[in-house]
Amino acid sequence: MNTSPKGTALITGASSGIGTVYADRLAMSDDLADADPDRLETMILINVLAPSRLAAVALPGFIARGRGTLVNISSMAALAPERLNAGYSGTKAYLLALSLRLQKEVAGKGVRVQVVLPGATRTAIWGKAGVDIASLPPDMVMDVDEMVDAAIAGLDRGELVTIPSLPDVADWESYEAARWNLIPKLSLSSPAPRYRVPALNAVGGS
């Protein structure tokens, strides 16, 4: 059983396996409904509005000079929103989407846009969020120096998207291939066959 200010959850069979994972996830959950509106607004201003305005100011100059690099720091939460709270994950997904679109807009103009998706990184932000970083498994927390070095190495390799902890870039390439396979199917003139309701026989018809 887990009790918190958010309420009480009773997980049967929580000694191991699936029950334990359920208890762990519920203990960590922090959906948008519980967020402080002022803190949420501040986070959106920092993670969404500020990078957008900076890009809008910087890119015209880069394009005019025919050179320049814009680096946006997103997060693994952009790809795994289930792992962290909705507001934070949403802002980081925005940064990923913004970067991917900007890459298309500046293509062929001598300007580079890189987006970095780090995982848990050893910085002061954890303390500010009230989280003891020592409570996280050591094998999932990267030192900030190593994270930045990896991001710069990715930039030198010409990567548009850099995930510092990803061992095999083929995993990202497979993810992107699946996403591009979906794109032409996301907006069509009629619903997919599985959503069509069979026409009812006319009254009195056979």
Buried (B, 14 or more C-beta within 10 A) or exposed (E): EBEEEBEEBEBEEBEEEEEEEBBEEBEEBEEEEEBEEEEBEEBBEEBBEEBBEEBEEBBEEBBEEEEBEBBBBBBBBBBEBEBBBBBBBBBBBBBBEBBBEBBEEBEEBEBBBBBBBBBBBBBEEBEEEEEEBEEEEEEEBBEEEEBBEBBBEBBEEEBBBBBBBBEEBEEBEEEEEEEEEEEEEEEEEEEEEEEEEEEEEEEEEE
